[in-house]
Amino acid sequence: MTVSLPLVFVLGVIAWAAIKFLGVRMWVAVVIALLGFWLSHTFLAPVIESGTRSGVGVVNGDNR
């Protein structure tokens, strides 16, 4: 059975769990989210996207 979840949803669940169970403060999660947003507007964005797609492909077993 294949389940398809958006990566944003998975990361949101991980962030919620970190805040709820690990005691991470909300402002730290917001700062990390803002850092990711700002990083997406730099020259590193294509490299990050390519690496993320490759990682997801490895986890899913895509052989393209």
Backbone as ProteinMPNN parsed JSONL, in Angstrom:
{"seq_chain_A": "MTVSLPLVFVLGVIAWAAIKFLGVRMWVAVVIALLGFWLSHTFLAPVIESGTRSGVGVVNGDNR", "coords_chain_A": {"N_chain_A": [[0.839, -1.172, 0.0], [0.629, 2.152, -0.891], [1.289, 5.301, 0.458], [0.815, 8.682, 0.07], [2.226, 11.593, 1.145], [2.494, 15.086, 1.577], [5.659, 16.731, 1.825], [5.779, 19.017, 3.38], [3.687, 18.657, 5.187], [4.631, 16.443, 6.667], [6.95, 17.567, 7.816], [5.714, 19.539, 9.322], [4.315, 18.004, 11.212], [6.494, 16.878, 12.55], [7.626, 19.22, 13.613], [5.509, 20.044, 15.293], [5.485, 17.883, 17.101], [8.019, 18.191, 18.226], [7.719, 20.623, 19.549], [5.654, 19.995, 21.316], [6.466, 17.611, 22.751], [9.261, 17.615, 23.145], [9.852, 20.007, 24.236], [10.642, 22.222, 22.782], [10.749, 25.635, 22.201], [8.2, 27.806, 20.934], [9.05, 30.122, 19.567], [11.538, 29.379, 18.634], [10.918, 27.462, 16.709], [9.569, 29.123, 14.904], [11.636, 30.867, 14.124], [13.33, 29.032, 12.826], [11.659, 28.269, 10.712], [11.418, 30.739, 9.378], [14.088, 31.101, 8.647], [14.369, 29.011, 6.797], [12.565, 29.94, 4.869], [13.795, 32.343, 4.034], [16.198, 31.289, 3.118], [15.335, 29.948, 0.901], [15.244, 31.843, -1.044], [17.772, 32.294, -1.961], [20.876, 31.614, -3.712], [21.265, 28.997, -3.1], [18.918, 27.575, -3.206], [18.152, 25.929, -5.533], [19.966, 23.817, -5.224], [19.259, 22.784, -2.725], [16.634, 21.96, -3.264], [17.083, 20.002, -5.23], [18.61, 18.171, -3.759], [16.729, 17.445, -1.818], [14.753, 16.256, -3.418], [16.244, 14.1, -4.402], [16.79, 12.719, -2.034], [14.174, 12.023, -1.21], [13.535, 10.403, -3.347], [15.328, 8.288, -2.923], [14.349, 7.269, -0.508], [11.779, 6.506, -1.318], [12.406, 4.643, -3.21], [12.693, 5.139, -5.927], [13.924, 4.618, -9.149], [14.962, 6.35, -11.191]], "CA_chain_A": [[0.0, 0.0, 0.0], [1.4, 3.382, -0.995], [0.685, 6.483, 1.053], [1.486, 9.877, -0.416], [2.085, 12.74, 2.042], [3.36, 16.211, 1.237], [6.789, 16.904, 2.725], [5.444, 20.098, 4.313], [2.866, 18.051, 6.241], [5.514, 15.623, 7.51], [7.784, 18.479, 8.602], [4.824, 20.185, 10.289], [4.082, 17.04, 12.296], [7.742, 16.792, 13.315], [7.738, 20.464, 14.378], [4.51, 19.991, 16.366], [5.95, 16.919, 18.101], [9.164, 18.778, 18.931], [7.203, 21.645, 20.463], [4.803, 19.357, 22.322], [7.088, 16.576, 23.566], [10.662, 17.877, 23.436], [9.973, 21.286, 24.923], [11.181, 23.278, 21.93], [9.89, 26.818, 22.302], [7.545, 28.191, 19.687], [9.832, 31.121, 18.846], [12.626, 28.683, 17.945], [10.318, 26.888, 15.503], [9.291, 30.222, 13.981], [12.925, 31.32, 13.584], [13.79, 28.013, 11.881], [10.804, 28.388, 9.525], [11.822, 31.957, 8.667], [15.394, 30.839, 8.044], [14.114, 28.224, 5.598], [11.926, 30.815, 3.885], [14.816, 33.248, 3.487], [17.177, 30.476, 2.402], [14.763, 29.551, -0.387], [15.42, 32.944, -1.992], [19.186, 32.467, -2.229], [21.412, 30.778, -4.776], [21.294, 27.607, -2.64], [17.592, 26.964, -3.345], [18.127, 24.787, -6.458], [20.738, 22.712, -4.65], [18.441, 22.208, -1.655], [15.507, 21.262, -3.894], [17.611, 18.803, -5.871], [18.972, 17.232, -2.695], [15.5, 16.945, -1.214], [14.138, 15.326, -4.374], [17.059, 12.886, -4.427], [16.555, 12.009, -0.773], [12.842, 11.433, -1.26], [13.628, 9.317, -4.315], [16.007, 7.165, -2.276], [13.423, 6.694, 0.468], [10.685, 5.87, -2.052], [12.912, 3.586, -4.071], [12.602, 5.501, -7.341], [15.172, 4.336, -9.863], [14.948, 7.113, -12.443]], "C_chain_A": [[0.889, 1.242, 0.0], [0.613, 4.542, -0.403], [1.495, 7.685, 0.58], [1.176, 11.046, 0.515], [2.985, 13.874, 1.558], [4.471, 16.367, 2.294], [6.512, 17.983, 3.76], [4.613, 19.556, 5.476], [3.726, 17.242, 7.203], [6.386, 16.517, 8.391], [6.954, 19.22, 9.649], [4.532, 19.285, 11.471], [5.323, 16.904, 13.164], [7.919, 18.046, 14.17], [6.753, 20.473, 15.541], [4.963, 19.049, 17.474], [7.128, 17.47, 18.897], [8.709, 19.824, 19.933], [6.463, 20.985, 21.628], [5.59, 18.464, 23.279], [8.542, 16.85, 23.945], [10.893, 19.216, 24.123], [10.622, 22.381, 24.102], [10.218, 24.461, 21.992], [9.376, 27.217, 20.925], [8.391, 29.182, 18.897], [10.998, 30.474, 18.104], [12.104, 28.063, 16.648], [10.027, 27.962, 14.463], [10.579, 30.729, 13.339], [13.449, 30.323, 12.553], [12.968, 28.083, 10.591], [11.175, 29.621, 8.706], [13.169, 31.779, 7.988], [15.229, 30.02, 6.768], [13.486, 29.05, 4.495], [12.956, 31.73, 3.234], [15.857, 32.485, 2.672], [16.649, 30.075, 1.023], [14.898, 30.642, -1.447], [16.893, 33.229, -2.282], [19.611, 31.563, -3.377], [21.451, 29.304, -4.38], [19.979, 26.867, -2.86], [17.569, 25.798, -4.34], [18.886, 23.571, -5.919], [19.934, 22.005, -3.56], [17.281, 21.417, -2.256], [15.969, 19.961, -4.545], [17.978, 17.741, -4.833], [17.755, 16.63, -2.017], [14.82, 15.936, -2.126], [14.925, 14.015, -4.437], [16.843, 12.054, -3.168], [15.203, 11.321, -0.731], [12.827, 10.263, -2.245], [14.301, 8.081, -3.731], [15.068, 6.479, -1.289], [12.299, 5.944, -0.229], [11.126, 4.744, -2.953], [12.757, 3.861, -5.545], [13.951, 5.253, -7.998], [15.172, 5.049, -11.206], [16.278, 7.735, -12.702]], "O_chain_A": [[1.804, 1.352, 0.816], [-0.561, 4.744, -0.713], [2.721, 7.694, 0.683], [0.02, 11.444, 0.663], [4.127, 13.63, 1.169], [4.248, 16.162, 3.487], [6.963, 17.876, 4.901], [4.815, 19.956, 6.623], [3.565, 17.345, 8.419], [6.542, 16.25, 9.583], [7.444, 19.497, 10.744], [4.503, 19.747, 12.611], [5.216, 16.823, 14.388], [8.319, 17.948, 15.33], [7.111, 20.863, 16.653], [4.841, 19.375, 18.655], [7.225, 17.243, 20.103], [9.245, 19.907, 21.038], [6.631, 21.377, 22.783], [5.402, 18.548, 24.493], [9.007, 16.36, 24.974], [12.01, 19.518, 24.542], [11.105, 23.368, 24.657], [9.007, 24.291, 21.848], [10.026, 26.995, 19.903], [8.447, 29.093, 17.67], [11.407, 30.967, 17.053], [12.767, 28.13, 15.613], [10.217, 27.735, 13.268], [10.608, 30.991, 12.137], [13.962, 30.73, 11.511], [13.523, 27.967, 9.498], [11.24, 29.555, 7.478], [13.37, 32.257, 6.872], [15.881, 30.305, 5.763], [13.824, 28.89, 3.322], [12.979, 31.871, 2.011], [16.341, 32.981, 1.654], [17.427, 29.884, 0.089], [14.684, 30.38, -2.63], [17.225, 34.297, -2.797], [18.794, 30.834, -3.941], [21.651, 28.445, -5.238], [19.933, 25.646, -2.712], [17.008, 24.752, -4.014], [18.48, 22.43, -6.142], [19.929, 20.777, -3.482], [16.983, 20.315, -1.796], [15.306, 18.932, -4.416], [17.689, 16.558, -5.014], [17.746, 15.446, -1.679], [14.365, 14.887, -1.672], [14.331, 12.94, -4.518], [16.728, 10.83, -3.235], [15.088, 10.183, -0.276], [12.176, 9.248, -1.997], [13.89, 6.955, -4.012], [15.0, 5.251, -1.241], [11.906, 4.865, 0.215], [10.295, 3.963, -3.417], [12.695, 2.927, -6.345], [14.993, 5.633, -7.464], [15.361, 4.418, -12.246], [16.454, 8.416, -13.712]]}, "name": "protein", "num_of_chains": 1, "seq": "MTVSLPLVFVLGVIAWAAIKFLGVRMWVAVVIALLGFWLSHTFLAPVIESGTRSGVGVVNGDNR"}
